Amino acid sequence: MYLLLLILLIVGIAVGALTGITGSSGVLVVVPVLSYMGIDFKTSIGTSLLVDVITTTIVIYVYLKKKTLDIGIGLILGMGAIVGAQIGAFVAHIVPVLPLEIAFTAMAAYMSYYVIKKSYRAEEKGIRKINLKRPVALLLGFLLSIPIGTLTGIIGTSGGIMFILVIILLFSMKAQNMVGTATLAMFLSAFSGSVGYFRIGHIDFFAAIVIGLIALISGYYFSILAHKLDQKVIYRFLGVVFIIVVISEIVKITVL
C-alpha cells in the first residue's frame, strides 16, 4: 500500500510539472504507469483525463492571476474539443485495446519530435502563421479543436500541445499566454472526455484523486516557475520524457 502511494505521489508531482510548465497533458506519464500497475489501458486513459481536470484548475488560476490567458480563445477551442471528446469516448469503447496502445505510442513519438524541434525555434512562438480576422480564426480554431477532442476521447491526450499548435497557427501571443490559453481548452476537453469514460465505467477514482491532488499542489508551484524558466530547456526535457515513454510502450506491446 505504501509503495502504491509513493508511486502515485511521484506521478502526481510529474503531472503537475508537465501541466504547469508546458501546458501539456499528464497522460504520457499517468497511462504508462497505471498500465504497468495492472490497470487496464482504457481505465488508465479515463483516470488520466480526470487527473487532468483536477490539475488544470490550479494551473488556470495561476495563469489568470498572471494575466497570461486569453479566455475567449480558450473557451472556443475547448467547446470544439467537448464535441470531439464525446465522439472519441464512444469510439474507444468499441475499439480493441491494442490499436489504442499503438496509436498512443505513435502520438507520444510525434510529441517528442515536435517539442524537441520547437525548442530550437523558440523565437518564433509569438509569430502568427496565417493572417486571418479574429472571427474567422476563432471559427477555424473551433473546427480544428473537434478532432483534437476526438483524440482526447480515444487515446486520452487532453490536447495541450495540440491546442498550442492551433494557437501558433491562428493567433499571435507570447509563449506563456499560449500555455495558459491551451490549458483552459485542455480543461474543457479533459472534462468532456472524463465524463465519457465515466459513462462506460473506465475510471479509477482512487488513483485519479490521489494523483490529481498531488498534481494540484505541484502544478501551482510549477506554474509560477514557468514564468521564469527558459522555454528551450523545458521543451528539450519534455522531449526526453516522451522518448522514454515511447520506448516503455514499445517494450510493453512487444514483450509483455
ABEGO torsion letter per residue (X at the ends): XAAAAAAAAAAAAAAAAAAAAAGBBAAAAAAAAAAAAGBBAAAAAAAAAAAAAAAAAAAAAAAAAAGABBAAAAAAAAAAAAAAAAAAAAAAAABBAAAAAAAAAAAAAAAAAAAAAAAAAAAAAABBABBBBAAAAAAAAAAAAAAAAAAAAAAGBAGAAAAAAAAAAABBBBAAAAAAAAAAAAAAAAAAAAAAAAAAGBBBAAAAAAAAAAAAAAAAAAAAAAAABBAAAAAAAAAAAAAAAAAAAAAAAAAX
